[in-house]
Amino acid sequence: MRIPHHLIRSPAGRWSFRQRVPSDLQARLGRTVIKRSLRTTDLRQAQLQAISLASRYAEIFNAVRGLPMNQITTKDVDALIERLTKETGRQDLTLHRTQAPDGTVSERWQIDNDEDVRLFRKAQVWNAASEVAGIGALPPDLVHQPEAQANVAEVISLRKARDGWLASLKATTLPKTYVIKKSAIDFFVKYIGEKTKVHTIKRPDLARWYQHMREGGASTPTLTNKQSYIGGKGGFFEWCMASGYYPQGDNPASGHITYSVREKRVRRKLGFKAYDLHQIQALFDPSNFEKLSPAARWAALVGLYTGARASEVGQLLLSDVFKDGDIVCIRINDEGEFQKVKTESSLRTVPIHPDLLKLGFWAWTEDLRSKGHDRLFPQAKANATNGAGNWISKAFSRHVAEVGKNWPKARRGFHSLRKTLIQEMQGAGVPSELRAQIVGHELDDEHHATYSREFTNAEKLSGFGSHTPGLSKLSFDLHLTPLSRSLENTLDIKNGTVSQTCSRPKPA
């Protein structure tokens, strides 16, 4: 890369300003070159400082030409520059100044009114443009452009906006998710500057932040997550717009990070793999399956026959299991305390597969009700830091690791059950719209949400017409009779907790 004129870089990566003294002044100043350390490793910051220094030296060179012929040292010139900096009011424009551990000094300026514009123009003396032309054009996005009027209800600092947004999340966000979002916004505030006024932040500021993380080694998935927290639905800038702190319109944090075709291909390759039928039968074979606790067995079966996510299974209440006529269903919703769903389309009702009923699912839930419980899986803590599905995921992952230790290497876990159900429904000819409503997916085509209706539970279970199957069409060829015996359990209430034990399969 060509290094701009007036800038040199040391082996350690630090930039310095190098200015050749005009030939007619070299004798008077006693040297041919002026050099000053900029104390930064960032090229853009170095460019900014170099332009400022070059403009000041140019002004002083002109002033020196009008002075008597007595000797003037470069030390005198540097002293003049420092005085000139103060006189031009640059400090009055400094919004935020930080020094990194490596010595890098970063400054940001706020330009909100005509007086700020006057001071800035005075500070940036462009009288001798020929002296600084070799540095290269200053990237226009490095300096906040003046705004005629802040089109917001209230001007607020980035620090205060961050605190307000986090406060709005506290009561409705899982502890783990809250920590992740707090980490993202704290990083953003540190990079931009906590005193920065929210309404002055523009797209280039976000672009530089994402690039900063990219250069620091952040992967596309990490950047995508950060983008969703700051610029996504319910994210920081959307909250700022709704609160009147940021102008309505374009979200400056959105649309910066996307997956390339290659990254999408790799992501699919490294994602969770569906189980084939042989693997499903091995995982749910009674001799292997009984190694799981009874509650984990039921959770795994619910995941297999409904495609529900671990978090959705773990948060189920007994009131979410009900009958629609003769059809037993589960309702996945966010109405109960600590209940949350991933997206709006995740709100759904799923009919229970006949195989799951043969295994005693309804009888098991009725037994729990008779004992006075309100949650389907008391072991899955509703307010757990990692969510109600964390216990289920870990238990099933250990089960997969043991049963599938000789399987081809791939990413498998509880979420693979969801993929398995979706692919099995696809292979059985279940229409995409019906599959989407069963597993809670949102179809890309907007007209589906606008014009399509919700399928009935009977249609989801049995399909409609002679050539359109539903969920009941699926068969995993499990050994239901021995499986049902392994699911026999008793519920004992001790000190307010539930203890579940199972009877061993009876000899054939």
Summary of the structure (lengths in Angstrom):
residues: 508
radius of gyration: 32.8
end to end distance: 77.3
largest distance: 114.4
contacts: 1449
relative contact order: 0.07
helix: 49%
strand: 11%
